[in-house]
Amino acid sequence: MKAIKRMETSIGWFSRVAGVLLGLALALAANLRADEVAPADTGKTNSDMLATYKKMSLQELMDQEVTSVAKQPEPLGQAPAAIQVVTGGQICRSGAASIPEALRLADNLDVAQLSSSQWDISARGFNTSGFSDKLLVLMDGRSIYTPLLAGVIWNLQDYLLEDLDRIEVISGPGGTLWGANAMNGVINITSKSARDTQGLYVEGGGGDWLQDFGAVRYGGTLTSNVFYRVYGKYFDRDAEVYADGKSANDAWNRGQGGFRIDAEGAASDQFTLQGDLYGGDNHSTPGGEGTLNEEGASGGGNLLGRWTHTYSEDADLSLQLYYDRNHLGAPFQSAGAIPAGTLIDDLDTCDLDFQDRFALGNGNDIVWGLGYRFTHDVVQDAPLVAFLPNTLDQNLYSTFLQDKIKLRERVYLTLGGKLEHNDYTGFEYEPNARIQWDVTDHQMIWGAVSRAVRTPSRYDRDLAEPSPGYGAILAANSSFTSETLIAYELGYRAQLSRKLSGSLSAFYNDYDHLRSLNATPGTILPFYWGNNLEGDTYGFELSADYQILDWWRLHGGYDFLNENIHAKPGETDLNHGLGETADPANQVFLRSAMDLPGRTELDAGFRWIDTLHNNNGGAVGTVPAYPELEVRLAWHATKNLEISIVGQNLLHDQHVEAGFPDPAQEQIVRSVFGKIAWKF
């Protein structure tokens, strides 16, 4: 009953916000000039989309537009940052069944599966604890970074992968444009316009671990210039196992549905209204990340409206408003005299963002913006864990300005900065200077110096273990301050020939005020979080695409990372500098995409991940290095019907990817599933 009441509360919030956004949408649509919009092409099939990707030359892939680097469209080949783009076609061909699996296609990320429903995902280090707190992730412009725990709870993030347009992944600071917590990177997940998803799409299948799944989406038109789609999906995933092969009892299922409306007029105005609702059961291992409440259900949703007005090719403005609500539960088992219980968190977020872009003279491209975010967080403590206070309202104000200056032909200097004010640490600033030299039409060298911060989360400031009344082991620390980074980057991107393209990015990161675990002088207990760590990391990321034959393309990637995190002189850390890191020094990736006779596709992805070193209460552990392989075989029986079989983690019956080596450490099993997709 409580879960139903929470869902009714969510729907109540949605109806109020939806009323405002829908009113704006209808008012705008009524004024759009339908006669200036070309009719929708409703005949594009899934096969057509994949064929388009397959026919793209490497130069065309380099020319695809990205927006995450400068908050304005620019070709990938001219984007001065360590950015990789995962296209919707690549996601379909990979056989990925979730967003974290799709992110394995980005070589500049470290993606490790911790349990059936948990992933550790990071860029350039600090990948631990199921929450990578230095990586900012957005879905269609909506931040999914949790202010409670810091980072992203990946089992709450889902979408119909068929409807994703692309995923842009920046490794390196993005705070100047995107704000705090974009410290080591930014992931920007973008879905297709409703105009590009017309008609009916149905998919279904199942296997041993991904036991069953299904989805349906329908796209149509409300008028000749207003397009919509609605979708629904569901899946059941089995549990992973422990080292002895016994079930970890962490199976989970989830259903999700949503819609998107895109209204288009004369190229000057566009309006988007979209939303999602989800719910399901997650049998999370006690003490880990989960979505359980006392009834074993989770729920949440979001609603977003965006208006864009274009003045010219280099001038536009946009206004975006979204509301997000999610319900999180984390079960904790008993500890001595402390009984078991479940921590419950309900978070409401409202966010307003304005952006303006224009050219000043012939040599300055300026983009600036304002933002405001309000969060209302309500926590119900578990006996073992508490957040004090239980209810917290927070406000975040921000403004940014960036100018791309043309110094001379083919040479550009970008200067910018962001100023934010949060309720924990007050004002934070994140400046950036970036130089770009287009050596030729197909080669670019770039460099950057940036400052970025990770602001405190409630986990840093308000966490207490156990709850009041059971004796303090970990106490809240209201003086925890922001972690800081000064980053130095140098990169090269080139289309070396008609068949070969590649990029190389090197970096040196200097960190200060990193999170440490400290003991109270004299009494030892309670422990508390401090800012006693500092250190540096350096490394490089290399990737290349090679079109061997017209029907065969290879992609390779290699990442190197060295970390040196330690306590400041005269300070201590009970985790010996390892509590925040669990990262491989080396990662190797190789992917192959073949278009075989008989409308058949064969795709394979190999990865080799180096040894991880992690920590649990001062004890050092390791996760052994491992190779792994995914394979997809697909047959397009007709233009509209695709039948495929996917094998994941094929090189091992079970293997470890993350976590501390103890009896609770889970291992990831081999899995095979089949899929049928039909579109007309």
N, C-alpha and C positions, 0 to 999 in steps of 0.2 A: 504494500500500500504506500509506503514512504517513497519508493521509486516512482510510482505512478504520480504521486503528488509533486515530486520534483520535476517530472516531465511536464505536468500541467503548468507548473510555474514557468518552465522554459518556454512553452508554447504561448503563455500569456505575454511574456517579454517579447517574443518574436512577433506576435500579432500587433503590438503597439509600434515597434520599430518598423515592421513591414508596412503598416499603414502609412507612415511618413514617406518611406522610400518608394512604395508603389504609387502614391499620389504624385511624387515628383516624376516618376517614370512615365505615368500616363499623361501628365501635363506636358512633358517634353515630347513624347511620342505624338501628341496631338498637333504639335507645332512643327514637327519634322516634315519636310517636303518629300513625300513618297515618290513623286515622279522623277526625282533626281537620284534614285537608288536603283541599281540594276537588280533584276529578279534573282532570287536565291537559286543556286545550283544544287538541286536536291538529288542529283544522280550520282554524287561522289560516293564510292564504296570504300570499304576497308582495303580491298585489293588495290584500288586507285591510290589510296594514301601511301601504302607500302611501296607501290610501283614508283610513285613520285620520289620517295626517299632513295630507292635503288638507282634511279636514273640521275640523281644529282651528282655532278662531278665534285671533286674535292674543292675546286675553286668555288662552286656554288655553295658548298657547305661553309667555306670560309666567309662567304658574303652574307650568310644569314644574319638577321638583325638580332642584337642583344640589347637589353636595357639596364642590366644590373650594375654595370660599371659606372655609368654616367647619369643614370636616371633619365636617359633619352636614347632613342634608337641609334645604333651605330653598327657597322659590320663587325662580325666576330674577329676578322683578320686585322681590324684597326682598333680593337679595344685594348688599351694599355693596362692590362691586369692579368693575373694568373687565373684565367677563366676557361672552363670547359662547358660545352652545351650537350645535353642528352636530349635528342629529339624524340617526338612521339613515335616515329617510325622505329627508332632504335629500341625503345621500350617494348613495343609490340614484338619485335623480332627476338628480343632477349628471353622471352618467356617469364619475365618478372611478374609476380602476383601481388606485390605490395610496393609501396613507395620506398621503404628501405632497400628492397631488392633492386629496384630501379636505380638507386643511388650507387650501387656497385659499378655502374657503367661510367661513373666519373672517377678517373684515375687519381685526382687530387684529393680524394676523401679516404678515410680509414673507416670501413664499415664492418662491424663485428656483431654477430648474433649472440646474445647472452642467454636467452631462453626462448620458449615458443612465441612469446609476445614482446620481448625486449631486445632492443638493438643499441649498441654503442656506436655513434657516428660522429666523427670530428674531422677537422682539417688542421694539419700542422701541429698535431700533438694534443695532449690533455684529454685523451679519450678514456674515460673511466666512470664507473658508478652508474651507468645507464643514463646519465644526464651530462651531455657535453656542453658545459656552460659558457663556452667561448665561441659558439657557432650560432648565428641568427638564421632562422628559417622562416620564409614567407610562403603562403599559398594564395595566389591571386591578390597579392598586396596585403594580406592579413597576417600579422605576426603570430606565430604559434609557439613562441618562447614563453615558458611558464614562470611567473614571478614567485611562485611558491618554492620550487625546487631548483630553479635555474636550468635552462636547457629545454629539450623537446621530449615529450612523452610520445614515443612513436606509435604505440598501439592505440592512440586516440586520433591518429591522422590517416585518412583514407580518401580515396576517390576512385571513380571508374577510370582505370588507366588508359582505356581506349580514347578518352576525351582529353588527355593531357597533350598540350602543344609542345612543351619543352621544359627542361629543368636546367637553369643556369647555375653553375657552381663556381663561386669565386673563393680561392684559397688566398688568405691574406686579409688585412684589415679592411672593413667597409664602413667604419663608424662615421666618416664624414657625411655620407649620404643616408645611411640606414640607422645610425645611432648606436647607443651603448649595447654591448654584448655581441656586436658583429666584430669581435676581437680577432679571431683567427680565420673568419670566413663568413660567407653569405650563401645560402641556398634559396633560390627564387623559383618556385614551382608555379607554372602558368598553364591554365587550361585553355582549350580552344574556344573561340567565339561560337555562340549558338548558331550562327550562320553556317559554320563549317561542320555542324553535326546534325544535318537534316536527315529525316527518315528514321527507320526502325533498326536498332541494333540489339541482338540477343547473344549472350554467351553463357556457357555452362560446362561443367566438368567435375573432375574429382580424381583422387588418388589415395595414396597411403597416409602421408602427413597432411597435405592440403586435401582433406577428405571429400569435401564437396563445396561447390561455389556456383553462383549464378548471378546474372545481371541483365537488366533490360534498360534501354534508353530510347526515347522517342523525341525527335526534333521536328518542329513545324514552324509555321508563320502565323502571327496574329493579324498582321497587315503585310503589305508588300515590303515594308521596311522595318518590321519588328519581328525578330526571330526568337524562338524559345526552344528549350529542351528540358525534359524531366527524366530522372533516372532512379533506379533502385538496385541494390546489390546485397548479397549475403554470402558468408563463408563460414565453414567449420574447419578449425585447424587442430590437429592432435597434439598431445604433449611431447616434449622432448624427454631425454633420459639422463640418468646419472651414469657414472663410470661403470657400475656393475650391470647396466642395461635395464634397470628397473625404471618404471615411469616416474617422471617428475611431477605428474598430476597438475600440469599447467595448461591443459587444453583450453581453447577459447573460441568464441564465435562472435559474429557481429553482423548487424544489418545497418544499412545506411541508404538514405534517399535524399534527393535534392533537385534543384531547378536552376536554370539560368535564362535570363532574358536580355537580349541585346537589341537596342533601338538605334538605327542608323539613319541619318539624314544627309543633306548635302555635306560633303566631307568635313564640314566644320564642327559637327556635334555628334557625340556618341554617348549613350547611357547604358550602363550594365547594372542589372539587379540579379543577385544570385544568393542561394542559401542551401544549407545542408542540415539534416537531423540524423543522429545515429543512436544506437543502443545495442547492448549485447551482454554476454556473460564472460567473465575472465577468471579462471581458476588459478590465480596467481599464487606463487610460492610465498608463504608468510615471510614478511620482512623485506620483500622485493617490491618493485614498481608494479602496480596493478590498477584495475578499474573496478574492484569489488566494492559493493556496499553490503550492508547486513543482509540484503536479499539477493546478493550475487548479480546485480545488474549495474550497468553504466549507461550514461546518457549525456547528450549535449547537442550543440548545434551552433550555427552561425548565420548571419545575414549581412550582406554587403551591397552597398550602392556606390556607383562611381560615374561621374560626369566628366567628359573631356571635351574641351573646345579648342579647335585647331585654327590658328590664324594664318599660318603659312608652314612651309616645310621645316623651318627652324624656330617656330614660335607656337606655343600652346599652353594651356593651363588645365588643371584637373582638380576636382574636389571629390574626396572619398570619405565615406562614413561606414563603419561596420560595428556590429554587436556580436559578441562571442560569449557563449556560456558552456562550461564543461563541468562535469561531476567526476571526481576522482576518489577512489578508495584504495588504501594500501593496508593489507592485513599483517598483523604482527603476532607471532606466537608468544606463549608465556615465557617468562624468564624468572626462575625462582619463585618468589612470592608474588610477582607481578603477573596478573592474568593476561590471557590473550585478548586481542581486540582489533578493531579496524579503524584506521584514521580516515576521516571523510573530509573532502575539500570541495566546496562549490565556489567557482570563480566566475564572475561577470566582468566583461571588458567592453568598454565603449571607446572607440577611437575615431578621431577626426583628423584628416590630413589634407593640406592644400599645397599645390605645387605650381610654379610659374616658370616658363622657359622662354627665352627670347635672345635674339642676336643684338649686339651693340656694335655698330659699325661693321667693318669687314673682318675684324680680328678677335672678337670676343663672343663666345657662346656662354650665356649665363643661365643658371638654373638655381632657384631658391624656393624655400617653402617654410610652412609653419605646421606644427602638429600639437595635438592634445590627446592624452589617453587617461581614462579613469578606470580603476579596477576596484571591485568590491569582492573581498575574499573572506569566506566563512569556513572555519575549520572546526570539526568535531574531533577532539583528542582521542587517541587510543591510550590505554593505561601505560604503554611503554614510550609513547611519543606525544609531544605537545608542541603547539605553536602559540606563543604569547605575544600579543593578545590573540584571542580566538577570531575576532572580527577586525579586519583592517581595510580601510579605504585609502587608496594612494592616487596621486596625481602626477602626471609626467607632462612637462611642457618642453617644446623643442623648436628650434629654428636652424636652418642651414643655408649656406650660400656657396656656390662653386662657379668658377669662371675658367673656361678653356680658352687660352690665349694663343693666337697664332704668332709665333716669334718670327718665323720666316717660312718660306715654302717648304712643306713636309716636316716642319718642326713645331711642336705644340707644348705649352706648359699649362698644366691644370693646377689651380690653387683653390682650396676650399676649406671649410670648417663647419662644424656643427656644435651648437650650444644647447645643452639640455639641463633641466632642473627636475630632480627627483626628491622625494620626501626623506630619503635616507641620508644622502651625502650632499644635497644642494646642487650647485652648478657643476657640470662636467663639460669639458671642451675636447674636441677631437679634430685637429687640423690635419691637412694632407697636402703634399706637393708631389706632382707626378709629371714626368717629362716623357715625350713621345717623339721618336724620329722615324718617319716612314722612309726607309733607305731606298726602296723601290716601290713599285705598285704592289709587290707581293712579299715584301720583307719589312719588318718593323722591330725596332729596339725600344724598350721602355725601362724606366726606373722610377722608384717612388720612396718617399719617407713619410711615415704616418704615425700618429698617436691614436691609441684606442683604449677603451676602458671596459671592464666588466663591473657593473654596479652590483651592490649587494642584493641578494634575494632573501626571502623570508627564511630559507634554510640557513643562511649565514647569520642573520640578525636575531631571529625569533625562535629558533629551534631549542627545545629542552627535552632531555631524556633522563629518566622517565617523566610522566606527567606529575604535576604538583601533588604531594601526598605520598609519593613512593620513594622519595630520596633522590637527590640530584646526582646524576652521573655526567651529563653534558648540560651546561648552562647557556642560556642565550647571551649574546655579546652585542650590545647596542652600539659599540664603538667600531665594529667591523667596517672597514672602508673599501673603496673601489680598488680592484686590481688594475694595473696600468701596463701598457705595452708601447715601446718605440720600435717600429718595424722598418727594415731597410730591404728593398726588393729590386731585382734586376731581371729583365726578361727579354726573350726573343721569340717571335712568331713568324713563320714563313710558309709560302706556297713554293716549295723548292722546284717542283716540276708538275706536269699535268697529272702525274700519278702519285706524287709524294708531298705531304705537308706535315708540319710538326711545330712544336713549341717547347721552350725550355724556360723555367722560372727558378731563380735562386733567391734565398731569403736569409736574413739574420734578424732574430727577434730578441729584444731585451725586455725582460719582465721584472716588475717590482710589486710589492705588497700582495703577493700570492697567498692564497689561503693555507693556513697551517693549523695543526691541532696542538693545543697547549694545555699544560697542567697548572692548576692554581698553586702559587708558591706557598710552601709550608704544609698545606693539607692535601695536595695533589688533586683530589676531587673537589669540585666538579671540573671536568675538562671544559674547554671552550674553543671556539674558532678564533684564530688571530690572523694577522697579515705578516707573518714572520719569514716568508719565503721570497726568494728572488732567483734569478738565473737567466739563462739564455738558451735559445735553440737555433739551429741552422740546418739548412738542407737545400734540396732542389727537387723539382718535378719535371719529368720528361715525358712527352707523349708524341705519337706519330701515327699517321694514316697512310697506308700504301694500297693503291688499286692495282693488284697483281694482274688481273684480267678484267674484262668487262663484267664478268659474273662472279668475281671473287675479290673481296676487300678484307684487308687485315688492319687491325689497330693494336698498337703496343704502348705500354706505359711503365714507367719506373719512378718510384718515390724513394728519396733518402732523407732521413731525419735523425739528428743528434740532439739530445736533450741534456741539459746540465742545470737541474733545479736543486737548490740547497737552502739551508737556513742562513739568514743574514748573520754577519759577525756579532757574537754575543747573544744571539737568539737561539731558540730551540724549536723543533718540530717532532712530535712523537711518531710521525710516519716517515721520518728520515727523508723528506722530500719526494717520496713516492706515492703519497696519498692522492695526488691530483693527476698522475700520469700512468698510462698503461698502453704504450704505443710501440709499434714495430719500427725498427731502424730502417728496414728495407721492405718494399712492396713491389711485386712484379705482376703485370697484367698483359694478357694476350687474348684478343678476340678475333674471331673469323666469321665472315658472313658470305655464304655461297647461295647463288641462285641456280639451282640444278634443273635439268630438263623435266618436263612434265609438270610445270607449275609447282615445283618443290623447292623449299628453302631449308638449308642446314646452317644453323648458327651455333657457335661454341664459344664459351668464355672460360679462360683459365686464369687462376690467380695463385700467387705464392706469397704468403704472409710470414714475416720474420717473427722471432720469439718476442713475447711481451713480458715485461717485468712490472709487477704490481705489488700492492701492500695491503695488509689487513692487521691493524693494531700493532704496527711495528715489525711484523713478520714479513719477509720478502718472499714472494712466490713468482712463478713463471707460467706462461701459457706457451707450449712448444710451437715452433714454426710448423706450418702445414701448407700443402698444395691442395687446390680444390678445382672442380670442373663442373660447369653447367652446359647442357646441350639441349637444343630445341630443333625438332624436325617437324616441318609444316607442309601440308598439301592443300593447295587451293583447288578444291574439287570443281568449283565453278567460280564465276566472277564474284559472287556474293557469299560463298560458303568456304570456310577455312577449317581444317581439322589438324590439330597439332598434338604432339606429345613432348613433354618437358621433363628432363632429369636434372635434379639439383644435388649438389654435394656428392657427386658420383664416385669420388676416389676413396671414400671411407664409409664404413657402416655407420660410424658416429665419430665425431671429433669435437674438440674444445676450441672455441674462438675467443672467449673472454672470461673474466671472473677469476676469483682467487681459488687456488687448488685446495679445496676442502670437500667434505662429503656433500655439501649443497651445490657444488659446481655442476652446471648442466652441460650436456654434450648435444651437439646438433646432428640429427640423423639424416641419412640419405633419403631422398624422396623422389617419387615419380608421379606425374599426374597427366591426364589427358584433357583436351579442351576443344570445344566446338564453338565457332563464332559465325554468326549469320547476320548479314546486313542488306537491307534493300530500301 
